[in-house]
């Protein structure tokens, strides 16, 4: 066995990610005046500390581990392509990106199983704790929510995976894979428990999970398991709750700004939570600027959600009429300190809007930026003060890394944190910019409507599916959809329009089995390398190698 495999075996092969110790040995510690594995799970506060770490681990997996791995959920799909190909990091070379020894397969597996390990420890330590019965039930519900979320994600990304449901206290090297159906069933069992025992959304703090977050997740999971009526029922619990509603009027921290509308307001700083009057956020990931544990340092890319850096264009390098029209980086609608890695596909920026280009507010320039205001006066005097991606100057290629239509939700125009401005008077930014300094929607009510529409469509109730989609489209002032238009592709397009880069798009496409089809249809950049194989990621080679007392089979095609 290679050294790497031995190391993984000794530590529980990364599946467990758990604590282990020698039993009945003089080496065992009995801590008296410090926290240790043996005395850390006694009081309610002890368990809450561990639950708080589950929030941290979830945020790390989906948003803040570093500047690349959270973006695996949008690259390689139908939304964007890689503006700067560089081998394996951002799916530009699919064969290398999805190699079983590569970072993509290994990092997400490790992080998701770390969530499971932490949850299992909480659940296993509850019976012997000093918590009341009600407190035990609450902490178990929280742990099972996160464990169910992790198994749901593993099932979509890898298919059937080993099910680990108890705390692992010694090295274990005989894991076997469950089926995908069994993995989803475990996720459903966990999240059902959470839905029945988590508190209501009006009683939790901003960022905390509630019963409605669990029902939203169940609505998705039931679709994946073919339980479409259960999906409708779960989504209805969220939609019909008197504490939830789509935001339809302008609100929040920048409600008086023009241009703007209620869709734009959804993504402004400090507007995502219920404390801001937002009844649409179901579960919102919290980011606090330069706060220990807040995961938004101004001076570091790791730990910050770098969506601005990825999705906004590298406007600095535009050359038009022999001149450079733009300063960079500038915290306006040119995209902050974007560097043009996640370039919008033409399907995303143009095709899906063709039937309602001017009516749908989600396609308005302040929401989907296509007109870039020139900064340099000498250029403006000669050639005008706007460069439009729909009618670019001669020699300016659109889309390209330098300029393309992008969603302004990835940045905070005229509202970056004060510490990022090198010159506040003209919104010039310093080199620390590139993050997206807003709380992030993990689950949002508009998506709940789209999930219920998908379930209704699978029940052959296309009229009801169209009704739900039209609630979302009505808020956007878009033309109503018809029952005859209902199809999975139409719903995936509507999710593009409503959610865009906010969505963990890979989750949706791999959940629905549409990754291959959508890439071939919508993303010519990836199409030449795309394979049906990539509907599932490979099981990490290090896991297979270290598990030397049983066989973990690799996914087909790898």
N, C-alpha and C positions, 0 to 999 in steps of 0.2 A: 504494500500500500504506500502511496506517495506520502511525503511528510504532511502535505496539506490535508490529505484525507485523514491521517492520524489525528491531527489537531482538531478537526471537526468531530471525530469520533469521541475524543476525550471530553469535549464540551457539550456532548449531546447532539452532535451533527447539525447544529443550527436549527433543527426542527423544534427542539424543546426550548432552546435559549434560556434554560432554567438554572436554578441553583442546585448544586449537588454537594454532598458531604459524606465523610466516612461515618459509619454508624458503629455504636458501641466501641468507640475507640478513645484512647487518652487524648487524641488530637481534637476531639469535639470540644467546642467552646461553649461556655455557659455565661454569656455576657451579663454583667451586673450593672454597669453604669454607662453602657452605650447601646445603640440600636444594632441588632444583628438579625440574621435569618430566623433565629429561634424566638425572638421576643418582639418582632416588628408588626405582628398581626394580632393585636389584642383589643385595642379600643376602636371606636368608630372613626376617630381621626386617623388612626393607622391605616384603616382600609380606604378612607377617602384620599389619603396621599397616594396610594397605589392606583386608585381610580383616576386621579389626576394625571398619573403617568400614562394611563391608557389614552387620555385626550392628547397628551403630548406625542405619543407614538403614532396615533392616527394622523395628527397634523404633519408629523414628520414623513409618513409614508406618502401622503397625497399632496403635500404642499412645500415642505421646508427642509428636506434632507440636505439638498444641495441645489445647484442651479440646473441640473440635468435630469436626475431620476424622477422627480415629480412630473416632468414634462413628457415622460413616456406614455402618459395617458392621452396626449393629443397628437404626438408625432406618429407617423406610420398609419394614419387613419385617412379620413376624407376631408378634414378641416384645413390642415396646413401641410406644407412641405418644408424641407430643411434648406434654408437660404445659404448655409455655409457647410457643405458636406465635409465631414471629417471622420469617416470610418464608422465606428460603432456607437459613438456617444448619443447620436440623435437619429438613429434609424436610417441614415443616408445609405448605408450598405446593409441591406436586410439580412444577408447571409451571416455577416459578422455580428450584427446587432442581436440576432436571436440565437447565437451560438450557445450551447449549454454551458460553456465555460465563461461566458461573458457577464458583464455587470448587470445587465437588464434582468436576466432570469434570476440571478443570485440575490441581488439587493432586495427586490420586492418580496421574494420568498422569505428571506431572513426577517425583514421588517414585519411582515404579516404574521409569521409564526412567533415573533416576539410579542405581539399583541395577544396571541392565543396563550402563550406561556404565562404572561402577566395575569390574564383573566383566570386561567386555571389555578394559579396560586391563590388568588382572592377567593374563588369558589371553594377550594379545598381547605382553606384556613378558617372559614366562617364557623363551622360547627363548634370548634373549640375556643372561640373568642368570647369576649364578655358582652357582645352586642345583644340588644333585645331581639326578639323574634321579628319585629317589624323592620328593624335596622338590618338584620341579616337578609331579609327578603329584598330590601331595597338595594343593598350592595350586590347581591347575587344577580338582580335584574340588570344593574349597570354592567357588571362583568360579562353577562351573557349577551347583552346587546353588542358589545365590542367584539366578543368572540364570534358571534354570528356574522357581523360585518366582515371580519377577517376571512372566515370560511367562505362567505359569499364571493368575496373578491378572488380568493384562491381558486374557487370553482370556475369562475369566468375566465381567469387567466391561464390556468394549468389543467383544468378538468378535474378528475378525481385525485384527491391528495390524501396523505395519511391523516387520520382523525386522532388527535391527541386531546383527551378530555379530562385528564387529571394532571396534577402537578408532578413533574418528573424530578426525582431527587438523586438520580444516579445516571451515568451514561447509558444511553439506550441506542442499540444499533440494529434493531430488528423491525423497523417500521414497514408497513405494507400500505399500498394505496387503496383507498375506497374508490367507488365509482363516483362520477360526477353527480349522479342522482342522489347518492348517499351523502355526499358533501353538502349539496343544497338542502337536503332534508335536515341535516344537523343545523345548518344555518337557520332554517325556518323554525325548528324547535327552540333554538336559543332566542330568536327575536320574538317569537310568540310569547315566551315567558316574560321577556322584557316589556312587551306591549301591555301585558296584563298587570305588571307590577311597578312600572315607572310612573312618576308623578305627572300631572297634567302640565301642559305647556305654560299656563299662566302662573304656575307656582315655582318654576325653575329659574335660575339666573341665566343671563345671556350666555350662550355657548353651551349650556348643559343639554344633555339629551332628555327627552320627555317621551310620554306614551305616543305622541303624534309622530315623533321621529321614527319610532319603531314601526308604527303602522305604515308610514311612507315606505320604509325599507321592505316591509312585508308585501306591499302592493307590487313592488318590483320582483321580489323572490317568488311570489305566487305565479306571476307570468312565466318565469323561468321553469317552474315545475308543472306548468299546464293547468294550474288551478285558477282559471280566469275569473270565475264568480267570486272566489275568495279575494282575488286582487281588487275587483270592483268594491267589495265590501270594506276592505282595509283602506283603500284610497278614500272612500266615502266618509270614513271616520275622521279623516284629516280635513277633507273639503267641507264637510257639514258642521264641523266644530265651530261654535259661535266665536271663538277666539281667533279664527283664521279668516283671511280674505285677501284676494289680490289687491295690491295698491293701485288705485285708479286716479287719485289726485296727487298733485305735486306735494312733496313733503321733505322734511329733513334739513340737513346742514346747509344746502345750497339751493333751496327750493325757489329762490327769487332770481337765480341766474338765467340769462338767456345767451345762447340758445339752450334749450332744455325741455324735458318732459318727464313724466313719471317713470318711464323706463330708465332714463338717464339718472334720475334720482336714486334708483335702486342700488347704484354702484358707487355713489359718492362716499367719502370717508365718514364713518360713524353713522351710516344710515341703515345698516343691515339688521340691526337687532330690534327686539320688541321695545326696548327702552327708548328707541328713537321713534316709536310709533309705527314701526313696520310690522304688519300682521301677515306678511308673506313668507318671511324667513321661518323655516321649520327647524333647521339645525344649522348654526352659523359657527364656523371655525374662527377663533379669536386670535388676533394679532395685535400686540401692544408694542409700540415703538420704543426701542432702547430700554426695555424693561426685562430684568432677569426672568427667563422662562417665557417671555412674550413672543419670541421667535420673529422679531422684526428689527434686527440691528441695522443701523443706518450705514455702517462702514464695512459690512461683510456680505458676500453673496450667499454663503452657506448659512442656513437658518432663516433666510428671507425668502418670501415667495417671489420668484423672479419672472413673473409673467410679463411685466413691462419689457424687461430686457429681451425676452424671447420674441414676443408678438408684435411689438412696435417696430417700424422700419428703421434702417440705418440711414436716416435722412441726410446725415453729414456728407455722404458720398454721391449725392445726386449732382450730375453735371447737365445743365440745360443751356442751350445757346452759348456754349463755351464758358459758362459761368457757374458758380456754386450759389444757389439762391438762399441757402439755409445756414444758420448757426446751429451748433449742436454741442451738448445736449440742452434742450429747452423744455421746460415743463408746461408746454401748451399742447395743442392738438397735433403737433408734429410727432409726438410720441415719447417725450421725456428722453431717457437714455436708452431707447430701444436700439438693438443691434441687428435686427432683421434675420433672426434665426427661424422663427415660425411664420413663414410666408403664407398668407391666405391662398387657398386654391381658388381658381376662377369660379368653380362651382359654388363655393362658400360666399365669395364676395359679389358674384354677379348672377349666376344661374338661378339660385333659389328665390331671388327677388323679382324676377322678370314679370311676373303676373301682377305685381303691386308695388312697383318701384317707388312711387312718390307717396303712396298712402300709408304704408306701414312705418310707424315711428321708429321701429327697431332698425330701419334702413336709413334713417335721417343722418345727415353728415356728422352730427355731434355724437351719434351712437356707433355708426360704421363710417369711419373717416375716409373720405376720398379726395377732399379738397384741402390742400396744404397751403397755409398762408405763408408767403415768402417773408423772410426776415430782413434780407439785405435790400436797402433802399435803391442802390444802383441797378440791381436786377429789376425791381418792381417798376422803376421809371421807364425802363426799356421794353419790358416784356409782360408787365402785369404783376399783380400781387397775389395771384393764386396759381398753383399748379394742380391740375385735376387729373386723377388717375384714369378718368374716363375719356379724357382728351389731352394726353400728355404732349409736351413739346417734342419736336423731332429729335430722335436719338435717345429719348428717355424710355427705357423698357419697363413696361408694367404687365404683370408683376415681376419684380426682381427684388433682391435683398434690399436695395436702396429705397424703393418706394412701391407701395401696394396699399390697397384698402385694408384697414384693420379695425378691430373693435376697441372703442375707447374704454371699455370696462377693464382693460388690462392696465390702465394707468389712471392718474388723477390730475387732469388738466387744470392748471392754475391753482393747484391745491396739494402740491407735494409737501412733505414735512419740512418745517423751517430749516432744519439742519442740513438739508440737501441743496439749498440755494447758494450758489456762489455770487449771484447778483439778483436779489429779490425784485429789483426794479424792472428787469426785463425777463424774469423767470429763468435765467440761466442756472443750470444745475452743475453740481460738482461730480467728481468721478465716483462717488459713492452711490449715485442713483442707479436705477435699474430694477428695483423692487416694486411690488404692487402693494401699497401701504393701506389696504383696507381689509376689514374682516371679510371672510369668504363664505359664500353659501355652499354648504355641503348638500342640504336638501332645501328646496324652495317650492312653494305651493304651486307655481306654474307647472313645475315638473310633475307634481302629483296629478294634476289634470291630464297631462300628456300620458302618464302611466295608465290612468283609468281609461283614457281613450284607446290605448293599445289593447287593454283587456277587453273592452267592449267590442273592438274590431275582431278579436279572436273568438268572441261569442256570436259573431255575425250580427251584431247590433250596430251597424254602421251609422245609423241616424244618431244614436247616443254618442258614438265616438266623435262624430262631427260636432255635436253640441258641446262636448268638452273642449275640443280644439278651438271652437269659436269663442269660448270664454276667454281663452288666452289671446286669440287673434283680435277679439273685440277690444280688449284693453290696449292693444297695439294699433287700433284704428285700421286694421287690415281687412281686406275683403273676406266675407264668410266662406268657409270651406263647405263643400257639399258631401252628402253621404256617398255619392258615387266616386268621389276622389279618395276615399279611405283605403289606404294600403300601408304596409309597413314602411315602404319607401317614403310615402307622404309624411308619415309621422316622424321618421328620421329627418326629413327635411325641415319639418316644423320645430323639432328639437334643435336643429342647427340655427334656425332663425331666432328662437327664444333664448337658448342657452349658449350656443357658440362655444367660445373658449372657456367659458365658465364650467362647462360640463367636462367630466372625465370621460371623454368620447370613447376611448377604448373599452371601458366598462360596458357601455351601451352596445357597441358593435359586436363585441365578443359574446355578450349575453344573448343577443338576437341571432348570432351566427351569420352576421352580414358584413363582417370585416372585409373579406375577400371581394365580395360583390361591390361594396361601396368604394373601395380603393380603385377597382378596375373601372368603375363608372365615373368617379369624381376626381381622381388624383393621378393624372398621367405621370407625375414625377416618380411615384412608387410603382406604378403598374408593371413596368418591365421586369421587376424583381419579385413581384407579389406571388405568393403561393397559397393554396388552400391550407398547407401545413401551418401557416401563421395564425390560423383561427385559434390555436392554443400556443402558448409559450412552451419551451422545453423545460423539463424538470432539471434543475441545476446539476451539473455533473458531480460537483463536490458532495451533494447529498446522496446520490446513487453510490458513489465510491465509498463513502464513509459508512454507509448502512450495510456492513459486511456480514450480518447474520440473517438477512432476508433480502429479497429482491424488490427493488422499486423500478418498475419498467419505465422506460423513456416513452414520451409521446411519439406517435407515428411521424415519420419524415425527418427526424433529427438523428 
